[in-house]
Amino acid sequence: MPTILSVSGSPSATSRTQRLLRHLDARLTAQGHEVIPLDVRTLPAEALLGADFRHPEIVRATALVEQADGVVIGTPVYKAAYSGLLKSLLDLLPQYALAGKTVLPLATGGSTAHVLAIDYALRPVLSSMGATHIVPGWFTLDKDITVGEDGSLTVAPGSAEALARVTDQFSTALGGRRTALLAATG
């Protein structure tokens, strides 16, 4: 069973990005994957900002990335780029931490003016970190994500369909990569 690390780069405890990721985590779990959530905001700020590679929580996060077969990376878009919080974690990971990994980039934001942030800001970093396969990602407008009073999440129909499609493509790519690795090792 492929293991997926689902990383939220949002600094907010009430983040739509984080809630959307947990929503997609459930879909991936239903497809037979083991999904491990990682909210970067829960890592110690002093370790992230001080580049403390040896801090136990940073060591744990690095190990989670290393052990994962696939990584979902979600971020809110600020100033046409991924969050500084996510950047602080990516900066602490080894240069080729994503080597051999299938990666699904996702972003949320308030305006379609930020829709290219995945391709022009996030994708190059993921590629430079050695990601084997970066599947097509998706940008979801904040207005398309509604959180109910009970914490339930509703995604507008057009966005929900697109998110299901990219999530399923990621799942298929991850499963195919795993099958190919098993076949190669006999």
C-alpha positions as CSV (number, residue, x, y, z in Angstrom):
1,M,0.0,0.0,0.0
2,P,1.6,3.3,-1.1
3,T,2.2,5.8,1.7
4,I,1.4,9.5,1.0
5,L,2.6,12.4,3.1
6,S,0.0,15.2,2.9
7,V,1.7,18.5,3.7
8,S,-0.2,21.7,4.5
9,G,1.9,24.9,4.2
10,S,-0.7,27.2,5.7
11,P,0.1,29.1,8.8
12,S,-3.6,29.4,9.8
13,A,-5.3,27.0,12.3
14,T,-8.6,27.6,10.4
15,S,-7.0,27.2,7.0
16,R,-9.1,26.3,3.9
17,T,-6.0,24.8,2.4
18,Q,-5.5,22.5,5.4
19,R,-9.2,21.5,5.4
20,L,-9.1,20.9,1.6
21,L,-6.1,18.6,2.0
22,R,-7.7,16.6,4.8
23,H,-10.8,16.3,2.5
24,L,-8.6,14.9,-0.3
25,D,-6.7,12.7,2.2
26,A,-10.0,10.9,2.8
27,R,-10.4,10.2,-0.9
28,L,-6.9,8.9,-1.1
29,T,-7.4,6.7,1.9
30,A,-10.6,5.3,0.4
31,Q,-8.5,4.4,-2.7
32,G,-6.2,2.2,-0.5
33,H,-3.4,4.6,0.4
34,E,-2.0,5.2,3.8
35,V,-2.1,9.0,4.3
36,I,0.0,10.8,6.9
37,P,-1.0,14.5,7.4
38,L,1.7,17.1,8.2
39,D,0.7,20.6,9.0
40,V,3.9,22.7,8.9
41,R,2.4,25.3,11.2
42,T,2.6,22.7,14.0
43,L,6.4,22.4,13.7
44,P,8.4,24.6,16.1
45,A,8.9,28.1,14.7
46,E,12.3,28.5,16.2
47,A,13.5,25.3,14.4
48,L,12.0,26.4,11.1
49,L,13.2,30.0,11.3
50,G,16.6,29.1,12.8
51,A,17.3,26.4,10.3
52,D,17.7,23.8,13.1
53,F,18.2,20.7,11.0
54,R,18.8,18.6,14.1
55,H,15.6,19.6,16.0
56,P,13.7,16.4,16.7
57,E,10.5,17.6,15.0
58,I,12.5,18.6,11.8
59,V,14.2,15.3,11.9
60,R,10.8,13.6,12.2
61,A,9.4,15.7,9.3
62,T,12.4,14.8,7.1
63,A,11.9,11.1,7.9
64,L,8.2,11.3,6.9
65,V,9.2,12.8,3.6
66,E,11.9,10.1,3.1
67,Q,9.5,7.2,3.9
68,A,6.6,8.5,1.7
69,D,6.0,7.1,-1.8
70,G,4.1,10.2,-2.7
71,V,3.7,13.7,-1.4
72,V,0.7,16.1,-1.7
73,I,1.8,19.6,-1.1
74,G,-0.9,22.2,-0.4
75,T,-0.3,25.9,0.1
76,P,-2.2,29.2,0.2
77,V,-0.9,31.6,-2.3
78,Y,0.6,34.9,-0.9
79,K,2.1,37.5,-3.2
80,A,1.9,35.2,-6.2
81,A,4.0,32.4,-4.5
82,Y,3.7,29.6,-2.1
83,S,3.7,30.3,1.6
84,G,6.9,31.3,3.5
85,L,6.0,28.7,6.0
86,L,6.2,26.0,3.4
87,K,9.4,27.5,2.0
88,S,11.0,27.3,5.5
89,L,10.3,23.5,5.6
90,L,11.4,22.9,2.0
91,D,14.7,24.8,2.8
92,L,15.4,22.4,5.7
93,L,14.9,19.2,3.7
94,P,17.8,17.5,1.9
95,Q,18.5,18.8,-1.7
96,Y,17.0,15.7,-3.3
97,A,14.4,14.9,-0.6
98,L,11.7,14.3,-3.3
99,A,13.8,11.9,-5.4
100,G,11.8,8.9,-6.3
101,K,8.5,10.6,-5.2
102,T,5.3,11.3,-7.1
103,V,4.1,14.8,-6.1
104,L,0.7,16.5,-6.3
105,P,1.0,20.3,-5.9
106,L,-2.2,22.1,-4.8
107,A,-2.8,25.8,-4.0
108,T,-5.6,28.0,-2.8
109,G,-6.1,31.7,-3.1
110,G,-8.5,34.6,-3.3
111,S,-8.0,35.5,-6.9
112,T,-7.5,33.8,-10.3
113,A,-4.5,36.2,-10.6
114,H,-2.6,33.6,-8.6
115,V,-3.5,30.6,-10.7
116,L,0.0,30.3,-12.2
117,A,1.7,30.1,-8.8
118,I,1.8,26.3,-8.9
119,D,3.6,26.3,-12.3
120,Y,5.9,29.3,-11.8
121,A,6.7,29.2,-8.1
122,L,6.1,25.8,-6.6
123,R,6.8,23.3,-9.5
124,P,10.4,24.5,-10.1
125,V,11.3,24.0,-6.5
126,L,9.7,20.5,-6.4
127,S,11.6,19.7,-9.6
128,S,14.9,20.9,-8.2
129,M,14.3,18.7,-5.2
130,G,14.3,15.7,-7.5
131,A,10.6,14.8,-7.7
132,T,10.4,11.9,-10.1
133,H,6.9,12.7,-11.3
134,I,5.0,16.0,-10.6
135,V,1.4,15.4,-11.7
136,P,-0.8,18.3,-12.8
137,G,-1.8,20.3,-9.8
138,W,-4.9,22.4,-9.1
139,F,-5.5,25.9,-7.9
140,T,-8.8,26.3,-5.9
141,L,-10.4,29.7,-5.3
142,D,-11.1,30.4,-1.6
143,K,-14.7,31.2,-2.5
144,D,-15.1,27.7,-3.9
145,I,-14.4,26.2,-0.4
146,T,-17.1,26.4,2.2
147,V,-16.6,25.3,5.8
148,G,-19.8,24.5,7.7
149,E,-20.4,25.3,11.3
150,D,-19.9,21.6,12.1
151,G,-16.5,21.7,10.3
152,S,-17.7,19.9,7.2
153,L,-16.2,21.0,3.9
154,T,-18.1,21.7,0.7
155,V,-16.2,22.4,-2.6
156,A,-18.1,24.1,-5.4
157,P,-19.0,21.6,-8.2
158,G,-16.5,22.7,-10.9
159,S,-13.6,22.8,-8.4
160,A,-14.7,19.5,-6.8
161,E,-14.7,17.7,-10.1
162,A,-11.2,19.1,-11.0
163,L,-9.8,18.2,-7.6
164,A,-11.2,14.7,-7.9
165,R,-9.6,14.3,-11.3
166,V,-6.1,15.5,-10.3
167,T,-6.3,13.5,-7.0
168,D,-7.2,10.4,-9.0
169,Q,-4.4,11.0,-11.5
170,F,-2.0,11.3,-8.6
171,S,-3.3,8.1,-7.1
172,T,-3.0,6.3,-10.4
173,A,0.5,7.6,-11.0
174,L,1.6,6.6,-7.5
175,G,0.1,3.1,-7.9
176,G,1.7,2.7,-11.4
177,R,5.1,3.8,-10.0
178,R,4.8,1.3,-7.2
179,T,3.8,-1.5,-9.5
180,A,6.8,-0.7,-11.8
181,L,9.2,-0.7,-8.9
182,L,7.9,-4.0,-7.7
183,A,8.2,-5.5,-11.2
184,A,11.7,-4.2,-11.5
185,T,12.8,-5.7,-8.3
186,G,11.2,-9.0,-9.0
